[in-house]
Amino acid sequence: MKMVAWVLRVVGCLVLAAGTVLAVGDVARSLASDRVRLMTIGEAVRVAGFGAASAEDGRIDPARAGVFATDGRGADPMAVLAIQPASVVLGAAGIALLFIGRSGRRSTDRERLRGGPH
């Protein structure tokens, strides 16, 4: 069980670090353009080389990404995920993984805090 918690904490640290790097890039891009500019998950995947080959292939149709998509079938989950800000999503996922992987307090910790037997 300790190994699973350790792996979750390591993965959480790496995901949080990636979110921090993307947040710094977002701040720099926003300062350069004089407006708030957040990189979406779809853009981050394309920049990493895992997405579509060209920018035209990877564009998200706004009609498919809304909650009530105009084609009548509802929103495409991948289209909705692709338009979310990458730094915010990775930061939240990293913090959640760190929280899940944290170790609980042991009884010796509680005794030490209360001033119990040494």
mmCIF file of the C-alpha atoms, coordinates in Angstrom:
data_MODEL
# 
_entry.id   MODEL 
# 
loop_
_atom_site.group_PDB 
_atom_site.id 
_atom_site.type_symbol 
_atom_site.label_atom_id 
_atom_site.label_alt_id 
_atom_site.label_comp_id 
_atom_site.label_asym_id 
_atom_site.label_entity_id 
_atom_site.label_seq_id 
_atom_site.pdbx_PDB_ins_code 
_atom_site.Cartn_x 
_atom_site.Cartn_y 
_atom_site.Cartn_z 
_atom_site.occupancy 
_atom_site.B_iso_or_equiv 
_atom_site.pdbx_formal_charge 
_atom_site.auth_seq_id 
_atom_site.auth_comp_id 
_atom_site.auth_asym_id 
_atom_site.auth_atom_id 
_atom_site.pdbx_PDB_model_num 
ATOM 1   C CA . MET A 1 1   ? 0.000   0.000  0.000   1.00 0.00 ? 1   MET A CA 1 
ATOM 2   C CA . LYS A 1 2   ? 2.872   2.358  0.714   1.00 0.00 ? 2   LYS A CA 1 
ATOM 3   C CA . MET A 1 3   ? 4.243   1.768  -2.789  1.00 0.00 ? 3   MET A CA 1 
ATOM 4   C CA . VAL A 1 4   ? 0.947   2.799  -4.397  1.00 0.00 ? 4   VAL A CA 1 
ATOM 5   C CA . ALA A 1 5   ? 0.845   5.959  -2.288  1.00 0.00 ? 5   ALA A CA 1 
ATOM 6   C CA . TRP A 1 6   ? 4.449   6.728  -3.204  1.00 0.00 ? 6   TRP A CA 1 
ATOM 7   C CA . VAL A 1 7   ? 3.742   6.266  -6.929  1.00 0.00 ? 7   VAL A CA 1 
ATOM 8   C CA . LEU A 1 8   ? 0.664   8.508  -6.673  1.00 0.00 ? 8   LEU A CA 1 
ATOM 9   C CA . ARG A 1 9   ? 2.733   11.209 -4.966  1.00 0.00 ? 9   ARG A CA 1 
ATOM 10  C CA . VAL A 1 10  ? 5.501   10.994 -7.577  1.00 0.00 ? 10  VAL A CA 1 
ATOM 11  C CA . VAL A 1 11  ? 3.023   11.159 -10.456 1.00 0.00 ? 11  VAL A CA 1 
ATOM 12  C CA . GLY A 1 12  ? 1.218   14.012 -8.699  1.00 0.00 ? 12  GLY A CA 1 
ATOM 13  C CA . CYS A 1 13  ? 4.484   15.947 -8.360  1.00 0.00 ? 13  CYS A CA 1 
ATOM 14  C CA . LEU A 1 14  ? 5.291   15.441 -12.053 1.00 0.00 ? 14  LEU A CA 1 
ATOM 15  C CA . VAL A 1 15  ? 1.811   16.461 -13.194 1.00 0.00 ? 15  VAL A CA 1 
ATOM 16  C CA . LEU A 1 16  ? 1.877   19.515 -10.917 1.00 0.00 ? 16  LEU A CA 1 
ATOM 17  C CA . ALA A 1 17  ? 5.317   20.445 -12.300 1.00 0.00 ? 17  ALA A CA 1 
ATOM 18  C CA . ALA A 1 18  ? 3.998   20.192 -15.869 1.00 0.00 ? 18  ALA A CA 1 
ATOM 19  C CA . GLY A 1 19  ? 1.047   22.395 -14.922 1.00 0.00 ? 19  GLY A CA 1 
ATOM 20  C CA . THR A 1 20  ? 3.424   24.931 -13.386 1.00 0.00 ? 20  THR A CA 1 
ATOM 21  C CA . VAL A 1 21  ? 5.560   25.026 -16.532 1.00 0.00 ? 21  VAL A CA 1 
ATOM 22  C CA . LEU A 1 22  ? 2.470   25.586 -18.672 1.00 0.00 ? 22  LEU A CA 1 
ATOM 23  C CA . ALA A 1 23  ? 1.256   28.299 -16.263 1.00 0.00 ? 23  ALA A CA 1 
ATOM 24  C CA . VAL A 1 24  ? 4.569   30.157 -16.587 1.00 0.00 ? 24  VAL A CA 1 
ATOM 25  C CA . GLY A 1 25  ? 4.237   29.922 -20.368 1.00 0.00 ? 25  GLY A CA 1 
ATOM 26  C CA . ASP A 1 26  ? 0.677   31.222 -20.149 1.00 0.00 ? 26  ASP A CA 1 
ATOM 27  C CA . VAL A 1 27  ? 1.824   34.200 -18.052 1.00 0.00 ? 27  VAL A CA 1 
ATOM 28  C CA . ALA A 1 28  ? 4.599   35.024 -20.542 1.00 0.00 ? 28  ALA A CA 1 
ATOM 29  C CA . ARG A 1 29  ? 2.236   34.683 -23.511 1.00 0.00 ? 29  ARG A CA 1 
ATOM 30  C CA . SER A 1 30  ? -0.380  36.845 -21.765 1.00 0.00 ? 30  SER A CA 1 
ATOM 31  C CA . LEU A 1 31  ? 2.152   39.581 -20.981 1.00 0.00 ? 31  LEU A CA 1 
ATOM 32  C CA . ALA A 1 32  ? 3.412   39.582 -24.557 1.00 0.00 ? 32  ALA A CA 1 
ATOM 33  C CA . SER A 1 33  ? -0.036  39.893 -26.100 1.00 0.00 ? 33  SER A CA 1 
ATOM 34  C CA . ASP A 1 34  ? -1.566  42.285 -23.523 1.00 0.00 ? 34  ASP A CA 1 
ATOM 35  C CA . ARG A 1 35  ? -4.511  39.941 -22.986 1.00 0.00 ? 35  ARG A CA 1 
ATOM 36  C CA . VAL A 1 36  ? -5.111  36.719 -21.080 1.00 0.00 ? 36  VAL A CA 1 
ATOM 37  C CA . ARG A 1 37  ? -4.035  33.779 -23.232 1.00 0.00 ? 37  ARG A CA 1 
ATOM 38  C CA . LEU A 1 38  ? -4.239  30.244 -21.782 1.00 0.00 ? 38  LEU A CA 1 
ATOM 39  C CA . MET A 1 39  ? -2.973  27.244 -23.741 1.00 0.00 ? 39  MET A CA 1 
ATOM 40  C CA . THR A 1 40  ? -5.689  24.630 -24.170 1.00 0.00 ? 40  THR A CA 1 
ATOM 41  C CA . ILE A 1 41  ? -5.153  20.912 -23.746 1.00 0.00 ? 41  ILE A CA 1 
ATOM 42  C CA . GLY A 1 42  ? -5.592  20.441 -27.495 1.00 0.00 ? 42  GLY A CA 1 
ATOM 43  C CA . GLU A 1 43  ? -2.831  22.962 -28.226 1.00 0.00 ? 43  GLU A CA 1 
ATOM 44  C CA . ALA A 1 44  ? -0.538  21.398 -25.622 1.00 0.00 ? 44  ALA A CA 1 
ATOM 45  C CA . VAL A 1 45  ? -1.035  17.943 -27.123 1.00 0.00 ? 45  VAL A CA 1 
ATOM 46  C CA . ARG A 1 46  ? -0.246  19.277 -30.608 1.00 0.00 ? 46  ARG A CA 1 
ATOM 47  C CA . VAL A 1 47  ? 2.862   21.105 -29.354 1.00 0.00 ? 47  VAL A CA 1 
ATOM 48  C CA . ALA A 1 48  ? 4.055   17.896 -27.654 1.00 0.00 ? 48  ALA A CA 1 
ATOM 49  C CA . GLY A 1 49  ? 3.703   16.082 -30.984 1.00 0.00 ? 49  GLY A CA 1 
ATOM 50  C CA . PHE A 1 50  ? 0.876   13.735 -30.044 1.00 0.00 ? 50  PHE A CA 1 
ATOM 51  C CA . GLY A 1 51  ? -1.936  15.515 -31.866 1.00 0.00 ? 51  GLY A CA 1 
ATOM 52  C CA . ALA A 1 52  ? -2.837  16.220 -35.460 1.00 0.00 ? 52  ALA A CA 1 
ATOM 53  C CA . ALA A 1 53  ? -0.059  17.021 -37.924 1.00 0.00 ? 53  ALA A CA 1 
ATOM 54  C CA . SER A 1 54  ? -1.298  20.485 -38.847 1.00 0.00 ? 54  SER A CA 1 
ATOM 55  C CA . ALA A 1 55  ? -3.147  23.204 -37.006 1.00 0.00 ? 55  ALA A CA 1 
ATOM 56  C CA . GLU A 1 56  ? -6.112  22.887 -39.391 1.00 0.00 ? 56  GLU A CA 1 
ATOM 57  C CA . ASP A 1 57  ? -6.560  19.193 -38.552 1.00 0.00 ? 57  ASP A CA 1 
ATOM 58  C CA . GLY A 1 58  ? -6.530  19.855 -34.826 1.00 0.00 ? 58  GLY A CA 1 
ATOM 59  C CA . ARG A 1 59  ? -9.023  22.717 -34.723 1.00 0.00 ? 59  ARG A CA 1 
ATOM 60  C CA . ILE A 1 60  ? -12.036 22.164 -32.531 1.00 0.00 ? 60  ILE A CA 1 
ATOM 61  C CA . ASP A 1 61  ? -15.418 22.973 -34.006 1.00 0.00 ? 61  ASP A CA 1 
ATOM 62  C CA . PRO A 1 62  ? -17.185 25.197 -31.439 1.00 0.00 ? 62  PRO A CA 1 
ATOM 63  C CA . ALA A 1 63  ? -20.512 23.643 -32.430 1.00 0.00 ? 63  ALA A CA 1 
ATOM 64  C CA . ARG A 1 64  ? -19.259 20.238 -31.203 1.00 0.00 ? 64  ARG A CA 1 
ATOM 65  C CA . ALA A 1 65  ? -17.731 21.517 -27.964 1.00 0.00 ? 65  ALA A CA 1 
ATOM 66  C CA . GLY A 1 66  ? -20.673 23.196 -26.285 1.00 0.00 ? 66  GLY A CA 1 
ATOM 67  C CA . VAL A 1 67  ? -22.900 21.558 -23.723 1.00 0.00 ? 67  VAL A CA 1 
ATOM 68  C CA . PHE A 1 68  ? -25.793 21.717 -26.147 1.00 0.00 ? 68  PHE A CA 1 
ATOM 69  C CA . ALA A 1 69  ? -24.060 20.975 -29.427 1.00 0.00 ? 69  ALA A CA 1 
ATOM 70  C CA . THR A 1 70  ? -25.887 22.212 -32.503 1.00 0.00 ? 70  THR A CA 1 
ATOM 71  C CA . ASP A 1 71  ? -25.860 18.848 -34.261 1.00 0.00 ? 71  ASP A CA 1 
ATOM 72  C CA . GLY A 1 72  ? -28.477 17.550 -31.790 1.00 0.00 ? 72  GLY A CA 1 
ATOM 73  C CA . ARG A 1 73  ? -26.436 14.652 -30.344 1.00 0.00 ? 73  ARG A CA 1 
ATOM 74  C CA . GLY A 1 74  ? -24.860 16.530 -27.465 1.00 0.00 ? 74  GLY A CA 1 
ATOM 75  C CA . ALA A 1 75  ? -21.270 17.507 -26.883 1.00 0.00 ? 75  ALA A CA 1 
ATOM 76  C CA . ASP A 1 76  ? -18.285 15.384 -27.895 1.00 0.00 ? 76  ASP A CA 1 
ATOM 77  C CA . PRO A 1 77  ? -16.337 14.667 -24.658 1.00 0.00 ? 77  PRO A CA 1 
ATOM 78  C CA . MET A 1 78  ? -12.941 14.919 -26.394 1.00 0.00 ? 78  MET A CA 1 
ATOM 79  C CA . ALA A 1 79  ? -13.869 18.256 -27.945 1.00 0.00 ? 79  ALA A CA 1 
ATOM 80  C CA . VAL A 1 80  ? -14.924 19.578 -24.543 1.00 0.00 ? 80  VAL A CA 1 
ATOM 81  C CA . LEU A 1 81  ? -11.696 18.324 -22.930 1.00 0.00 ? 81  LEU A CA 1 
ATOM 82  C CA . ALA A 1 82  ? -9.541  19.782 -25.708 1.00 0.00 ? 82  ALA A CA 1 
ATOM 83  C CA . ILE A 1 83  ? -10.713 23.356 -25.074 1.00 0.00 ? 83  ILE A CA 1 
ATOM 84  C CA . GLN A 1 84  ? -9.958  23.361 -21.318 1.00 0.00 ? 84  GLN A CA 1 
ATOM 85  C CA . PRO A 1 85  ? -6.896  25.322 -20.095 1.00 0.00 ? 85  PRO A CA 1 
ATOM 86  C CA . ALA A 1 86  ? -4.012  22.858 -19.727 1.00 0.00 ? 86  ALA A CA 1 
ATOM 87  C CA . SER A 1 87  ? -2.249  24.579 -16.813 1.00 0.00 ? 87  SER A CA 1 
ATOM 88  C CA . VAL A 1 88  ? -5.395  24.680 -14.682 1.00 0.00 ? 88  VAL A CA 1 
ATOM 89  C CA . VAL A 1 89  ? -6.386  21.081 -15.421 1.00 0.00 ? 89  VAL A CA 1 
ATOM 90  C CA . LEU A 1 90  ? -2.872  19.708 -14.825 1.00 0.00 ? 90  LEU A CA 1 
ATOM 91  C CA . GLY A 1 91  ? -2.476  21.754 -11.654 1.00 0.00 ? 91  GLY A CA 1 
ATOM 92  C CA . ALA A 1 92  ? -5.773  20.499 -10.239 1.00 0.00 ? 92  ALA A CA 1 
ATOM 93  C CA . ALA A 1 93  ? -4.997  16.907 -11.249 1.00 0.00 ? 93  ALA A CA 1 
ATOM 94  C CA . GLY A 1 94  ? -1.544  17.112 -9.640  1.00 0.00 ? 94  GLY A CA 1 
ATOM 95  C CA . ILE A 1 95  ? -2.943  18.448 -6.380  1.00 0.00 ? 95  ILE A CA 1 
ATOM 96  C CA . ALA A 1 96  ? -5.648  15.745 -6.408  1.00 0.00 ? 96  ALA A CA 1 
ATOM 97  C CA . LEU A 1 97  ? -3.043  13.001 -6.934  1.00 0.00 ? 97  LEU A CA 1 
ATOM 98  C CA . LEU A 1 98  ? -0.909  14.389 -4.126  1.00 0.00 ? 98  LEU A CA 1 
ATOM 99  C CA . PHE A 1 99  ? -3.941  14.442 -1.849  1.00 0.00 ? 99  PHE A CA 1 
ATOM 100 C CA . ILE A 1 100 ? -4.945  10.879 -2.755  1.00 0.00 ? 100 ILE A CA 1 
ATOM 101 C CA . GLY A 1 101 ? -1.396  9.607  -2.244  1.00 0.00 ? 101 GLY A CA 1 
ATOM 102 C CA . ARG A 1 102 ? -0.820  11.246 1.117   1.00 0.00 ? 102 ARG A CA 1 
ATOM 103 C CA . SER A 1 103 ? -0.136  9.001  4.032   1.00 0.00 ? 103 SER A CA 1 
ATOM 104 C CA . GLY A 1 104 ? -2.528  9.000  6.953   1.00 0.00 ? 104 GLY A CA 1 
ATOM 105 C CA . ARG A 1 105 ? -1.474  9.886  10.471  1.00 0.00 ? 105 ARG A CA 1 
ATOM 106 C CA . ARG A 1 106 ? -0.204  7.049  12.569  1.00 0.00 ? 106 ARG A CA 1 
ATOM 107 C CA . SER A 1 107 ? -1.107  6.611  16.229  1.00 0.00 ? 107 SER A CA 1 
ATOM 108 C CA . THR A 1 108 ? 2.469   7.481  17.233  1.00 0.00 ? 108 THR A CA 1 
ATOM 109 C CA . ASP A 1 109 ? 2.083   10.849 15.518  1.00 0.00 ? 109 ASP A CA 1 
ATOM 110 C CA . ARG A 1 110 ? -1.055  11.591 17.510  1.00 0.00 ? 110 ARG A CA 1 
ATOM 111 C CA . GLU A 1 111 ? 0.585   10.604 20.768  1.00 0.00 ? 111 GLU A CA 1 
ATOM 112 C CA . ARG A 1 112 ? 3.560   12.811 20.032  1.00 0.00 ? 112 ARG A CA 1 
ATOM 113 C CA . LEU A 1 113 ? 1.300   15.771 19.279  1.00 0.00 ? 113 LEU A CA 1 
ATOM 114 C CA . ARG A 1 114 ? -0.622  15.304 22.537  1.00 0.00 ? 114 ARG A CA 1 
ATOM 115 C CA . GLY A 1 115 ? 2.514   14.949 24.588  1.00 0.00 ? 115 GLY A CA 1 
ATOM 116 C CA . GLY A 1 116 ? 1.944   11.251 25.276  1.00 0.00 ? 116 GLY A CA 1 
ATOM 117 C CA . PRO A 1 117 ? 4.587   8.613  26.109  1.00 0.00 ? 117 PRO A CA 1 
ATOM 118 C CA . HIS A 1 118 ? 8.062   9.272  24.723  1.00 0.00 ? 118 HIS A CA 1 
# 
